[in-house]
Amino acid sequence: MAERDESSPLLPNTHGPRNSIIAHDEGESGRSGFQARHFFSVIWRSSSKISMAVNILWPFVPVAFFLHFVADAPLWTFATSYMGMIPAANMLGFAGQEFARKMPKVAGILIETTFGSIVEIILFVVLIANHELSSGSSEHGNMIPVIQAAILGSILTNLLLCLGLCFFFGGIRHSSQKFHAIVSEVGSGLLLVAAFGLLIPSAFYSALKSEAAPDPGVLHDKFTRGKLQADVLQISRAASVVLMASFALYIWFCVSSQHSIFDEVIEADEHRDADREEDLQKPKFTMTEAIVALIISLACVTLLLIFLVDEIEHAVRSGVPDQFLGLILLPLVEKAAEHLTAIDEARDGMINVALYHCLGPSIQTALFNAPFVVIVAWVMGKPMDLNFEIFMIGLLVLSILVVGNFLRDGESNWLEGALLVVVYTIMAIACFYYPDPDVATSNGLEEAAMLTVTMNKEVLEQFQKVLETVPGR
């Protein structure tokens, strides 16, 4: 049998040229308007048994509201807000999924991914709005290191943990799963481009930080630390605009030039869905109910994130490191709904859709969400840049290389998934022991305070002559 490339059709066309792509009866509820009993019944059943189990965490939401407005218990408020975010984000993801089902296939997937990323965008905006100082840790009001860690943490959580769990649980149920080349190639290629754009400001700073003078003086009177930091900020802002333009090209590619390919890939996966018949029989939202659910879940998510960020200072004081908070804790809670959806899809044999749910949010974080928060900070007059720690840069580059290697053969199994989870676990352990920015930094201005300068004898003599000409010496 000849191998199938990414341009070959995946399904026999027996219903006309575009019939199988346009018909989306699985998104119809058979009802109209808003019916409270059906509304709460659909919310409780959610999209899968895993998502339904998450609904038992809803009591944490009113407790978080009570603690924030009535009690003075910052750590408990942080903990309950964190736990309450899981069902709220799950409801947002489910409502976005129900809304997306009423749209064309690829447009629906993009809408669903976008609603999943709204949690992340709100988190970044709330964090930058609470930023006060330009140095130190979040304990002192400096939220930029937490945002930077959360940006990369979101990408790493999707690439390592979510993708690993999809490969693992999908591999246990189906031995091995094959995915289409168009999904893996476009996804991994865009991730490399996004990583390149995100890391250029860090590389620029690392290459020049040892050459910058502490203050304007006789030597390097123009190239000071302040000038270098300002240049990095301008590069970050320009790169953010370019990355957002790249995201627009990616969206256009998905819905236009390769529309039929993506449609056929997703359609084929849906026909392989082990629970397809059961899913079709589940009660569904009407369009009105889907919109109401989106509004309610968005309000809950926004308020809980505000409560959460307000208490970050107390969490850091209690011993939670900044890097662990940003790279591990925040991405886990903000991405919980997407992860549950992707794992359920992989178990049901929909590996292409699951892969899209892992790579899609990572691409959106790198190409849109991260640049967006830089632009928002620019508008707010706050110096948010893309100058990441060397430690985090190494984690991102190595993770993309590891994932790219596993995607290369177009096939997954449970062992590959377990190895990705092992890599993520090791990363989490290292993050827990990584010092806060006010203690140590590998790519910041604080490091430039002490430098070891090596020069030959002739340069030293010239330097001494210059010093002798300085008045007062």
N, C-alpha and C positions, 0 to 999 in steps of 0.2 A: 504493500500500500504506500502510495507516495506521501511524502511528508507535507504537512499543511503549513503554509507560511501565513504571515499576518494579513495578507491581502485576500486570502481564500475564504469563501463563505463557510460559516460554521453550521448552518441549518439548511435543510432543503426548503426551497421556496415553493410552497404548495398553495399559497393563498394570495397570489398576486405579488407584484414587485415590492410593495412596502407594507402589506397588510399586517404581517406578524410584528412589525415594528410600531405601528400606530396603535393597535388595539391594546388597551391596558385595563381590561375589566377588573383585574385583581385589586385595583385601587378604589373601586366603587363600593359604597356602603349600602346602597339600596334605600337610603333614607335621605332626608333633607332637613335643614334647620338645625336646631339644638335641642337634644333630649337628655336631661340630666342623668337619668338612670343608665342609659346606654353610654353616655360620656364617661362616667366613673367606672363602668364595667370594662370598657375598652382600655382605659388607663391601667386598671389593675392587671388585666391579662398581658398588656404590653406586647412586645414583639416576639418574645421567646420565654421559656421557662427561667432562664438565667436572669433576664431583665425583670421578670415578674417577682423573682426572689428579692431583687433590690428594693422593691416597694415597701418592704418591711422596715426600711430605714426612714420612712417619712416622718415618724414621731420626732426625729432629731430636728426637723425644720421649725416647728413651733417652739421647741425648747431653746433653740438658738435665738429666736426672736425674743423670747422672754428674758434670757440671760443678757442679751445686748441692751435691751431697753429698761429692764427692771433691776437685775442683779449686778453686782460688781465682782465678776469672776472671769477675768480675761482669758485664762488658759482654758477654762471650761467652755467659754464662748467660742474660742478658736477650735476646740475639738468638736463641739456639736455642729458648728458651721461647716467644718470640714466633712463630717459624716453626712450632714444634710445636703451637701452639694451633690452627693452621688445619686440619690433618687431624683433630685431636681434636674440635674444634667441628663439623667436617663429619660425623664419625661420630655425634656427639650429635644433630645435625639429621636425619641419615638414619634413625637408630634411632627418633627421635621421629616421623618421617614413616611408617615401617613400623608403628609402634604405632598411629598415628592412622588409618591405612588400615583398621584393624579396627574403627573406631568409625563412627557416623553422620557424614555429610559435614561439617556445620558444626562439630559437636563435635570431629571429627578435625582440622579446620583450626585451631581454637582450641588444641587440645592440642599440635599441631605448632608453632604460634607460641610457646606457653608454654615448650616445651622449648628452642626457640631463644633465648628470653629468659633462661633459667636461667643461661647463660654471663654475661650482663650483670649479673644479680642477684648472682652469686658474685663478680664483679669489684668491684662497688660495696661489698659487705660486706667483702671482703678489704682494699680501700683504706681504708674507714673504720676498720677494726680496726687498721690501721697508722698512723692519724693520731695525731700527738703534739703539735704546736704549733698555735696559732691564728693565726699570722702567718708571713710569709715564703713561700718556695716549697717544692716537694716535696723539694728538696735538703736542707732543714732539718726535714723531717718533717711539713710541712703538706700533707696530702693532699686537703683540701676543694676547693681550686681545680681539682685534677685531676678529682675526682668531678664537680664542676659542669660542667667542660668536657666530660667523657665523656657526661654526661646529654644535653646539647644536641648533642654530636657524633654520638651514636647516632641521634638524630632526623634530623639534617641528612644523615647518610650514607645513611639509608634514603630520604629525600625527594629528594635530589639525585643521588647516585651510583647507588644501586640502581635507583630508578625511571628515571633517565636511561638506564642500560644496558639495562633492560628495553624501554623505548621504542625504543632504537637497534637492538638485535639483533632484536627482534620486527618493527620496521619494515623492516629490510633483507630479511627473509625473507617478510614478508606485506604489504609496501607501506604499508598503514595498518591499524590495528586499532581496533575499537569496543568500549567497555566499558559495562557496565550502570550506570544512574544510581544505583542503591541503594548500590553499592560506593563510588563516588567521592563522592557527597553525604554519606553517613554518615561516611566517612573524613575528608573535608576539614572537615566541621562539628565533629567531635570534636577534630581537631587545633587548630582555632581556640580551642575551649573550654579544651583542655589548655594551650595557650600562654598564654591569659589567666590561668589559675590559677597557672602556673609563674612568670609575670613580675610578678604583683601585689606580692610582697615586694620585688623590685628597684625597682619604681616607688615604693613607699612610702618606701624608704630614700633614693632619689634626690631625692624631693620635700622631705625633711626634714633631710638631712645637714648643710646649711649653717646650719640653725637650732640644731643641737646644740652645747652648750658642751663644751670639753675635759674639765673637771672641775667638780664642784659648787662654786658660788661665789655671788657676790652676784646676778649676772644668770643667768637660766635655771638656778636652783638645783635644779630638778627634772628638766629635760629635758637630759640629758647624752648624750655619745656611748655610754656604757655602757647607758643606758636605751633609746636608739634601737636599739642592737644587740640588746638583750634583747627588745624589741617585735618586731623583724624575725624573730627566732628563734621567738617564739610564733606569729606570723602564719604562718610557714612550716610549723610543725607542725600548726596548725589547717587550713591549706590542703591539707596532705598527706592528712589524714583525709578531707576532702571529695572530693579527687581520687580516692582509692581507692574511695569510695562511688560516684563517677561511673563508675569502671571496672566495678564490680559491675553497675550499670545497663546498661552497654554489653554485657556478657556476657549478661545476661538478654535484652536486645533481640535479640542474635544467635541465641540458642538457643530463644527462645520466640515473641515477637510476630511476628517476620518469618522464622520458621523455614523456611516453604515457599519464600519468595522467595530466600533465600540458597542453599537446597538446589538450586533450579532453576538459579540462576546458575552454581553450581559444576558441576552435572551437565551443563549445556549446554557449558561450557568443556571438560569431559573428553571429550565427544563430538567436539569440534573438535581434540583433541590429535593432532598429526601423528604422534606416536610411540606412539599408544595400543596398537596391536596388539603392538608390540615390548615395551612396558612390561608388558603382561599376561602375556607369556611369560617374563619374567625370574624367576629364583628369588627367593623372598621369605623373610623371617624367620617362624618360628613365634612365638607369643606369648612363650614362654619365652626364645627367642633374642633377641627384641626387648628384653625386660627386662634380660637379661644385657648386651647391647650398651649399653643406657642406663646401667647401673651402671658398666661399665668406662669409658665415655667421660666420665661425670660425674666419676669419680675422677681421670682424666687431666687434664681441664679444670681441676678445682679445684687440684690440685697445681701445674700449670703456671702458673696465675694467681698462686698464692702465690709461686712462684719469680720470676715477672715483676715483681710489686709489690715484692718484697724488693730488687730491683736498680734500681728507678726512680730512686732517689737518685743512683746512679752514672751512669745514662743522662742525667739532667739536668746533672750535672757535666761530662759529655762534650760538652755543647752542644745537647741536644735541649730546646727550650722547653716549658714546662708546657702552654701552650695548644695547641701542635701535638701534644703527646703525648696530651692528653685529647680534643681535638676531631677528630683525624685518625687517629693510630696505633692507639689502643685500640679505637675503634669498628670500624675496618677488620678487625681480627683477630677480634673477638668476633662480628661479623656476617657473616663470610665464608661460612658454610654457608647462611644464609638468602639471601644475595645470589646464590650459585651456583644455588640451587633456583629462585629467582624468575626469573633470566635464562633458565634452561632452559625454564621454563613459558611465558615470553613468546615464545621462539623456536618453541615447539610450538603457538602459537596460543591458549594459555590465558591471555589477558591479564587476565581478571577475577581469576583465582587469583593471578597474578603481582602485580597491583595490591593484592590483599588482603595478600600477603606483604610488600609495601613499606609500606603504610599501617598494617597491623595491629601490627607491632612498634613503629612510631613512637608509635602510640596507647598501647600497653602501657607503653612507656618513660615517657611523659609522665603517664599516669594511674595507673600502679601502681609501676613500678620506681623512679622518682625519689622519689615519696612514701614508698615502702617503706624506702629507705635513710635518709631523714630520721627515720622512726620508729625504725629500728634504732639510729641514732646517738643518738637521745633515750634509748632504753633503756640504751645503753652510757655515757651521760653525756657525749657529745661534741657540740659546738655546730655540727652540720651544718644549714645553712639553704638557702634558695632565692634568695639575694641574688646574682644573676649579674652578670658584667661587662656594661657597656653595649655593648661590642663584640659580645659573644655574643648579647645580646638583639636587636641590629640584624640579625645574621645569621639568627636564627630567624624573626623577623617577615618579613623580605624573602623568605626561602626559602618560607615558607608561602604568601605572596602569589603568588610565581612559580609554584609547583606548582598552586595553586588556579586560576590563569589557564589553565594547560595542561590541567587536568581539566575545565574548564567545558564544552567542546564535546563531551565524551564520545568523543573519538577521538584516537589517537596516531599519530605517524610517527617515522621515524628522525631527522629534523631536530630535533624537540622534545627527543628523548633526548640528542642531541649538545649542545644548548644547556644542558640541565640539568647535564651532565658538565662543560661549560665553566665554569658558575657554581661548581660544587664545586671545580674546579681553582683558580680565582681565590681562593676562600675558603681553600683549603689554603695557598696562597702567602702570603696575609696572616697566617694563623695562625703560620707559621714565623717571621715577623719580629716577632710581638707579644711585648712584654717579659714576663718572669716577674713574679709578684705582688710580689716583694721589690724590684723595680726600678720598676714603675709599676702603678697600678691606677686604673680609671675609676669604680668603685663600691664602694670600701672605706673603712675607717676611716682608712687612711693618708692619703687625699686630704684629709681634714678637718683635717689638722695645719696647713696653711697656707691661710688664707682672706683674701680681699680684702673688707673691710667698707665699705660705703658708707652714710653717714648724713647727714641734714641738720644745719644749725647748731644748731637747738633741741635735738635729740636728743643732739648732741655735748656741749652745755653741761650737760644733765642728767646725762650719763654722767660728766663731770668732777666734778660736785657729789657724785655717789655715791662716786667714788673718794676724794674728800677726806674723807669720813666713815669710810673704812676705817682701823682702828687701825694705827699704825706708819708712816703716810704723812705 
